Structures are given as structure tokens and as C-alpha cells.
Amino acid sequence: MHVLVTGGGGMVGRAMAATAPPDLRATFAASADGDLRDADACRRLFERVQPTHVVHLAARVGGVLENTRRVADFFRDNLLINVHVLEAARQAGVERVVSLLSSCVYPDGAPLPLRERDLHAGEPHPSNFGYAYAKRMLEVQSRAYAQQYGLNCVCIIPNNLYGPHDNFDLETGHVIPAMIRKIHAAAAQGATAVLWGDGAPLREFTYAPDLGRALWWAVRSYDGSPLNVGTAEEISIRQAAETICRLLSYDPTKLVWDTSRPSGQHRKPTDTSRFRELSGLPMTPFAAGAAATVKWYLEHFPHVRGMT
């Protein structure tokens, strides 16, 4: 088995590299190895690597602000990447493609917890509809290629991710790395850390190495319809911030919540029961995962993604 991991230079790709089974051969392809928006470049990558299996992680990603500002760019770039990767996999005779979606593909206002059967049951949230629809089309393309060409395609839907090698850019990063950077800076400067919203929304935060192990399990063992993957632990944004404050020796009472900024949907839990039953894999509690992530950040600061 030779596994090609697209997007291998990102957080999840690095997590897969750190958790790779010793008996598997894997090639981790980053953006420097080929622009997957270009069909010829994508085809050349597959010809060079000659994989038997693919884990497709490559995507243009960003936070709410970036998704809103560049909604068409996110739709176009992700659509092109996905179309080219699956077509190149088909032409190369790949045995299985495991593709990573996102929980944002679910309809805005879908029944909670979010279940896989509701994936296409309404429009996604308007804040990132371009990215969400491109990811939904990856699931549609996967089904179409399975039906017409017999390509074994699996789609994995993680909930909110964080961990080492995350993007700590304050405009394009997600909530956990942004909070780590802001609170770390405030602690160093003796200043106030200003966070968006009121801190009340509840989220499930999955530690990226846990997803790495889940993807290796899927490469070997999962055949079937889209599958929610991740922790079932639900905590508030405020609780997450206070945990990070303790890890960075910052007084959480000094946090200021800017309620003029959006807080986001109050809850959007995913039903990960099928994954837990099928895989039996444990999930890292947020307190432990946050501690490992903050430790990594401090060891690598300021040479972290989004700051250099």
C-alpha cells in the first residue's frame, strides 16, 4: 500500500505524518509539490508518486472573515482541486480515496445533533456557502465516481479541529489558534485580550492527531457513506478561552468579550456515534489537547504558520 496524502503540509497532514502506521508507505504532498487547481500539475503528481490509496486533504481554508470576503475564490479553488484529484485518482487506478469534508457542509438550521443523512437537506450557513457547497460537491463527485467508475470513495466529516501546526493568523485562522495567539500576546505585554462574541456558543473541538489516526483507520477499514468523525465533548468558547488562559498563566478575568462581533451559532454538535462504534478509537479531552497545542506553540513561537 502506498498512500498519497494531498495537503500533506497542513495541520491534518502533519498529524497524519505523526501518527502514520510503521507498515505503511506514505507520500505527503504539499502545495510546493504541485498546484492541484491545475489539472496537468495534479496528473503529474499522481504519475510521479503512483499511489494505490489517496487521502485527500488539500483545500483552500480560512476563518469566517476570509470565507465571507472571498466566497467565490473559495468555491472555485476548492471545486477545481477536488475535481482534479478524483479524476487523477481514477486515471491512476487508485484503489481507495478518503476525502476530508467539513461540518460546515451541513444545512443551516439542520436538526441537532448533525447526522450524516441530513448532509444535503438544506442550504449551508450564508457566511461560508461557497466553501461549503464546494465540499458538498466533493461528496457528490465521490458518489458519481463510485457509481460510474467503481472508484472506492469515502468521505469523512470532522468537527472543529485544532492542534500543532495550526494556522495562527488572526484573520484566516480558526478560533482555538486565534485565542492562543491573542492570549499569549496579552500575557507577554500585560495587556487585555479581546475575543469575539460573548463566549457562550458551544463547540466540539477535536485534536488533530486524533483525526490523523481516524483517517489511517479509514484508509484501511472503512467502506461506506459519509461519516462524522471527532470528539463528542462539547464546551463553550468561554471555557476554551479560560483553559488557554490557565495554560499561558493569564488571568481569565482580564478577558474582554467584544459583543459587537458575531458569536456564531449557539450549538452545532455532530452525531459521531457511528464512528465511535465502528473504530473504537479514543478522543483526547480538550484540556489535554489544548495543553499539548500550547506547548507546541511556545516551543515554535514565533516561527508558526500565520506569523512567518
Solvent accessible surface area in square Angstrom, and as a share of the most:
residue,aa,sasa,rsa
1,M,97,0.43
2,H,13,0.06
3,V,0,0.00
4,L,0,0.00
5,V,0,0.00
6,T,0,0.00
7,G,22,0.21
8,G,6,0.05
9,G,35,0.33
10,G,23,0.22
11,M,22,0.10
12,V,16,0.09
13,G,1,0.01
14,R,106,0.39
15,A,7,0.05
16,M,0,0.00
17,A,50,0.38
18,A,85,0.66
19,T,26,0.15
20,A,36,0.28
21,P,26,0.16
22,P,143,0.90
23,D,101,0.53
24,L,24,0.12
25,R,158,0.58
26,A,33,0.25
27,T,43,0.25
28,F,64,0.26
29,A,4,0.03
30,A,39,0.30
31,S,104,0.67
32,A,103,0.80
33,D,65,0.34
34,G,18,0.18
35,D,64,0.33
36,L,17,0.08
37,R,109,0.40
38,D,68,0.35
39,A,54,0.42
40,D,74,0.39
41,A,14,0.10
42,C,0,0.00
43,R,88,0.32
44,R,123,0.45
45,L,5,0.03
46,F,5,0.02
47,E,98,0.44
48,R,148,0.54
49,V,18,0.10
50,Q,136,0.61
51,P,7,0.05
52,T,45,0.26
53,H,16,0.07
54,V,1,0.00
55,V,0,0.00
56,H,2,0.01
57,L,18,0.09
58,A,12,0.09
59,A,31,0.24
60,R,70,0.26
61,V,67,0.38
62,G,6,0.05
63,G,7,0.07
64,V,93,0.53
65,L,55,0.27
66,E,25,0.11
67,N,9,0.05
68,T,77,0.45
69,R,146,0.53
70,R,116,0.42
71,V,41,0.24
72,A,68,0.53
73,D,34,0.18
74,F,1,0.01
75,F,77,0.32
76,R,117,0.43
77,D,3,0.02
78,N,1,0.01
79,L,52,0.26
80,L,65,0.32
81,I,16,0.08
82,N,3,0.02
83,V,66,0.38
84,H,28,0.12
85,V,0,0.00
86,L,0,0.00
87,E,43,0.19
88,A,6,0.05
89,A,0,0.00
90,R,82,0.30
91,Q,105,0.46
92,A,49,0.38
93,G,59,0.57
94,V,9,0.05
95,E,106,0.48
96,R,27,0.10
97,V,0,0.00
98,V,1,0.00
99,S,1,0.01
100,L,17,0.08
101,L,5,0.02
102,S,23,0.15
103,S,13,0.09
104,C,24,0.14
105,V,0,0.00
106,Y,8,0.03
107,P,10,0.06
108,D,71,0.37
109,G,68,0.65
110,A,11,0.09
111,P,88,0.55
112,L,69,0.34
113,P,44,0.28
114,L,8,0.04
115,R,74,0.27
116,E,25,0.11
117,R,189,0.69
118,D,23,0.12
119,L,5,0.03
120,H,77,0.34
121,A,73,0.57
122,G,32,0.30
123,E,128,0.57
124,P,6,0.04
125,H,78,0.35
126,P,93,0.59
127,S,30,0.19
128,N,26,0.13
129,F,95,0.40
130,G,2,0.02
131,Y,22,0.08
132,A,0,0.00
133,Y,66,0.25
134,A,0,0.00
135,K,7,0.03
136,R,10,0.04
137,M,76,0.34
138,L,1,0.00
139,E,6,0.03
140,V,53,0.30
141,Q,23,0.10
142,S,5,0.03
143,R,134,0.49
144,A,53,0.41
145,Y,31,0.12
146,A,43,0.33
147,Q,168,0.75
148,Q,134,0.60
149,Y,97,0.37
150,G,61,0.58
151,L,12,0.06
152,N,51,0.26
153,C,21,0.13
154,V,1,0.00
155,C,5,0.03
156,I,1,0.01
157,I,1,0.00
158,P,7,0.04
159,N,7,0.04
160,N,41,0.21
161,L,33,0.16
162,Y,0,0.00
163,G,0,0.00
164,P,25,0.16
165,H,53,0.24
166,D,8,0.04
167,N,20,0.10
168,F,0,0.00
169,D,40,0.21
170,L,82,0.41
171,E,89,0.40
172,T,34,0.20
173,G,11,0.10
174,H,90,0.40
175,V,54,0.31
176,I,2,0.01
177,P,1,0.01
178,A,16,0.13
179,M,6,0.03
180,I,0,0.00
181,R,57,0.21
182,K,52,0.22
183,I,0,0.00
184,H,31,0.14
185,A,37,0.28
186,A,5,0.04
187,A,38,0.30
188,A,83,0.64
189,Q,138,0.61
190,G,70,0.67
191,A,42,0.32
192,T,73,0.42
193,A,3,0.03
194,V,69,0.40
195,L,4,0.02
196,W,96,0.34
197,G,0,0.00
198,D,56,0.29
199,G,2,0.02
200,A,48,0.37
201,P,4,0.03
202,L,46,0.23
203,R,27,0.10
204,E,8,0.04
205,F,4,0.02
206,T,1,0.00
207,Y,27,0.10
208,A,0,0.00
209,P,19,0.12
210,D,4,0.02
211,L,1,0.00
212,G,0,0.00
213,R,98,0.36
214,A,1,0.01
215,L,0,0.00
216,W,9,0.03
217,W,42,0.15
218,A,0,0.00
219,V,2,0.01
220,R,109,0.40
221,S,70,0.45
222,Y,10,0.04
223,D,88,0.46
224,G,42,0.40
225,S,64,0.41
226,P,21,0.13
227,L,0,0.00
228,N,0,0.00
229,V,2,0.01
230,G,0,0.00
231,T,7,0.04
232,A,60,0.46
233,E,67,0.30
234,E,55,0.25
235,I,22,0.11
236,S,14,0.09
237,I,19,0.10
238,R,99,0.36
239,Q,95,0.42
240,A,0,0.00
241,A,0,0.00
242,E,54,0.24
243,T,19,0.11
244,I,0,0.00
245,C,0,0.00
246,R,158,0.58
247,L,65,0.32
248,L,17,0.09
249,S,108,0.70
250,Y,14,0.05
251,D,63,0.33
252,P,46,0.29
253,T,116,0.68
254,K,112,0.47
255,L,18,0.09
256,V,72,0.41
257,W,36,0.13
258,D,40,0.21
259,T,99,0.58
260,S,101,0.65
261,R,109,0.40
262,P,87,0.55
263,S,49,0.32
264,G,51,0.49
265,Q,71,0.31
266,H,104,0.46
267,R,88,0.32
268,K,58,0.25
269,P,9,0.06
270,T,8,0.05
271,D,31,0.16
272,T,2,0.01
273,S,33,0.21
274,R,84,0.31
275,F,1,0.00
276,R,104,0.38
277,E,143,0.64
278,L,99,0.49
279,S,22,0.14
280,G,61,0.59
281,L,47,0.23
282,P,106,0.67
283,M,42,0.19
284,T,31,0.18
285,P,82,0.52
286,F,6,0.02
287,A,65,0.50
288,A,51,0.40
289,G,0,0.00
290,A,0,0.00
291,A,39,0.30
292,A,39,0.31
293,T,2,0.01
294,V,4,0.02
295,K,125,0.53
296,W,33,0.11
297,Y,0,0.00
298,L,84,0.42
299,E,110,0.49
300,H,75,0.33
301,F,81,0.34
302,P,60,0.38
303,H,141,0.63
304,V,3,0.02
305,R,114,0.42
306,G,26,0.25
307,M,63,0.28
308,T,119,0.69
